[in-house]
Amino acid sequence: MKKTILSLVAVMTLFGLMGCNNRGEVQTVSPVQREELTSMQQSWRGLLPCADCEGIETSLFLEKDGTWVMNQGYQGGKTTAEFATYGSWARTADKLVLTDETGEKRYFRVKGEALEMLDREGNPIHSGLNYTLQPVKVSLPTTPMAMRGMYLYFADAAQFTDCATGKRIAVASNAQLEQGYAAVRGADHRPVLLEVNAHFALQPHTDTRVLQKVLIANNSGRFIAHKGCNDSQP
């Protein structure tokens, strides 16, 4: 009987030690796993390498809702084109993954306070050229972007649910969009598919005066009746 009791005590002691060791491992590993980019709005800028120009002026904006906007302009080349893209961002243990509206991915990693661009497979670029973006405080770009989503105007307010990111965003007052929506929706107050060139901006909410991100249309857009985000583009 005594041997049995001693055996049980030994087994319980062993499990207790294993539990302590496991807790020690968790306490050691967990802080490393939590080392990720902060989820606050942040922005970076830098001059990235260009094959046929002096560089590509690049500004990247990460936003709290998990979306991003990148504005790029060619400097000192034959063309001075400027364009913007947007999409959703996600984090891994060591990378920032940007997925644009077409599904293409770009990769960055933290380098001090800066972001370093990675190659198309998410690996470091071994080069003497600069591939880093430095933190800055700048406004969202006004460069138009081709956007596609479900537009709804109801109770004197318009909303746009973006097809690429699934995010719902308020739309700045726009008489042309409101008229176009009314002409297509008929008697129903249902969302209608809208293709529009637009950009994002921060504006105060009409009631709370708190800054909110809104969509500002750069053209009258095109409403497509009886279509949704999952339908193929005409």
C-alpha positions in Angstrom: 0.0 0.0 0.0 2.8 2.4 0.9 4.6 1.6 -2.3 1.4 2.4 -4.3 1.0 5.8 -2.5 4.7 6.6 -3.1 4.4 5.7 -6.8 1.3 8.0 -7.1 3.2 10.8 -5.4 6.1 10.3 -7.7 3.9 10.4 -10.8 2.1 13.5 -9.7 5.4 15.2 -8.9 6.7 14.3 -12.4 3.6 15.8 -14.1 3.9 18.9 -11.9 7.5 19.4 -13.1 6.5 18.9 -16.7 3.7 21.5 -16.2 6.2 24.0 -14.8 8.6 23.3 -17.8 5.8 23.8 -20.3 4.7 27.1 -18.6 8.3 28.2 -18.8 8.4 27.4 -22.5 5.2 29.3 -23.2 6.4 32.3 -21.3 9.6 32.2 -23.3 8.1 31.7 -26.8 4.9 33.9 -26.5 6.6 37.3 -26.5 8.4 36.4 -29.8 5.2 35.3 -31.4 3.6 38.6 -30.5 6.3 40.7 -32.1 4.1 42.1 -34.9 3.4 45.4 -36.6 1.1 47.5 -34.6 -2.5 47.8 -35.9 -2.7 51.6 -35.9 -2.7 53.8 -38.9 0.8 54.3 -40.2 2.5 55.7 -43.3 5.9 55.4 -44.9 7.6 57.0 -47.9 10.8 56.4 -49.9 12.4 56.5 -53.4 12.5 52.9 -54.6 14.7 51.7 -57.5 13.5 52.1 -61.1 14.8 50.4 -64.3 14.3 53.3 -66.6 14.0 56.4 -64.3 15.7 58.0 -61.3 13.4 56.3 -58.9 9.8 55.6 -57.9 8.5 57.9 -55.2 6.4 55.5 -53.1 4.1 56.3 -50.2 2.4 53.5 -48.3 -0.5 54.0 -45.9 -1.7 51.3 -43.5 -5.1 51.8 -41.9 -6.8 50.5 -38.8 -9.5 48.7 -40.7 -6.9 46.4 -42.4 -6.7 48.2 -45.7 -3.9 50.0 -47.4 -3.2 52.6 -50.1 0.0 52.9 -52.1 0.8 55.9 -54.2 3.7 55.8 -56.7 5.2 58.3 -59.1 8.1 57.9 -61.6 10.8 60.5 -61.1 13.3 61.8 -63.7 12.3 59.4 -66.5 10.7 59.7 -69.9 7.3 59.7 -68.2 6.0 61.2 -65.0 3.1 58.9 -64.5 1.6 58.7 -61.1 -0.8 56.0 -60.0 -2.3 54.5 -56.8 -3.4 51.0 -55.7 -5.2 49.7 -52.7 -6.2 46.5 -51.0 -6.0 44.6 -47.7 -3.0 43.9 -45.4 -2.2 41.1 -43.1 0.7 40.2 -40.8 2.8 37.1 -40.3 5.5 36.7 -37.7 8.1 38.5 -39.8 6.3 39.9 -42.9 3.7 42.5 -43.9 1.6 41.1 -46.8 -0.2 43.5 -49.1 -2.9 42.1 -51.4 -4.2 44.5 -54.0 -7.6 44.7 -55.7 -6.5 42.2 -58.4 -5.2 39.6 -55.8 -1.5 40.3 -56.4 0.6 40.3 -53.3 3.6 42.4 -52.2 5.8 41.8 -49.2 7.6 44.0 -46.7 9.4 43.5 -43.4 10.2 45.7 -40.4 13.7 47.2 -40.4 13.9 49.3 -37.3 11.2 52.0 -37.7 11.3 51.6 -41.5 9.8 49.0 -43.9 12.0 47.1 -46.3 10.4 45.8 -49.5 10.9 42.1 -50.3 10.8 40.3 -53.7 7.8 38.7 -55.2 8.2 35.5 -53.2 8.7 37.4 -49.9 12.4 37.0 -49.7 15.0 39.7 -49.0 16.4 41.6 -52.0 20.2 41.4 -52.0 21.2 44.7 -53.6 23.1 47.8 -52.8 20.1 49.9 -53.9 17.6 51.3 -51.4 14.4 49.3 -50.9 13.3 50.9 -47.6 10.4 53.2 -46.8 10.8 55.6 -43.9 8.0 56.6 -41.5 6.3 59.9 -42.3 3.1 61.8 -41.5 1.3 62.7 -44.7 -2.2 62.8 -46.0 -3.9 60.1 -48.0 -3.2 60.5 -51.8 -5.8 62.0 -54.0 -4.7 59.9 -57.1 -7.8 58.3 -58.6 -8.0 54.5 -58.4 -10.3 52.2 -60.4 -12.8 50.8 -57.8 -15.7 48.3 -58.0 -18.3 47.8 -55.3 -21.9 47.9 -54.2 -23.4 51.4 -53.8 -26.4 52.2 -51.7 -28.0 55.6 -51.1 -30.6 55.7 -48.3 -31.8 58.2 -45.7 -29.6 61.0 -47.3 -26.4 58.9 -46.9 -24.4 56.8 -49.3 -22.3 53.7 -48.6 -19.9 51.8 -50.8 -19.0 48.1 -50.1 -15.7 47.5 -51.9 -15.6 44.2 -53.8 -11.8 43.8 -53.4 -11.6 44.2 -49.6 -15.2 43.7 -48.4 -15.0 46.9 -46.5 -17.9 49.3 -46.2 -17.1 53.0 -46.4 -19.1 56.2 -46.4 -19.3 58.1 -49.7 -18.9 61.8 -49.8 -21.9 63.7 -51.1 -22.1 63.4 -54.9 -25.2 64.4 -56.8 -24.1 62.5 -60.0 -23.8 59.2 -58.1 -27.1 59.7 -56.3 -28.9 60.4 -59.6 -27.2 57.5 -61.4 -28.2 55.2 -58.6 -31.8 56.4 -58.6 -32.0 55.8 -62.3 -30.8 52.2 -62.2 -32.3 50.9 -58.9 -35.9 51.5 -59.9 -38.4 51.1 -57.1 -36.0 49.0 -54.9 -33.7 50.5 -52.3 -31.0 47.8 -52.9 -27.3 48.1 -53.5 -26.3 48.5 -57.1 -22.9 47.5 -58.6 -20.8 50.6 -59.3 -17.5 51.0 -61.1 -15.9 54.3 -60.4 -12.6 56.2 -60.3 -12.2 57.4 -56.7 -9.8 58.1 -53.8 -10.0 58.0 -50.0 -9.9 60.9 -47.7 -10.4 61.7 -44.0 -13.4 63.9 -43.3 -15.3 64.8 -40.1 -18.6 62.9 -39.5 -21.6 65.1 -40.0 -23.0 64.3 -36.5 -20.0 63.4 -34.3 -17.3 65.5 -36.1 -14.9 62.6 -35.6 -12.7 62.0 -38.6 -13.7 59.1 -40.7 -12.5 57.6 -44.0 -14.7 58.4 -46.9 -14.7 57.6 -50.6 -14.6 60.6 -53.0 -15.6 59.9 -56.6 -13.4 61.4 -59.4 -15.9 60.7 -62.1 -19.6 59.9 -62.5 -19.0 56.2 -62.5 -21.0 53.4 -64.1 -23.9 51.6 -62.4 -24.6 48.0 -63.5 -28.0 46.7 -62.7 -28.6 43.1 -61.6 -24.9 42.4 -61.0 -22.9 41.7 -57.9 -19.3 41.6 -56.8 -19.0 37.9 -57.7 -20.3 38.3 -61.2 -17.8 38.6 -64.0 -17.0 42.0 -65.3 -18.9 42.9 -68.5 
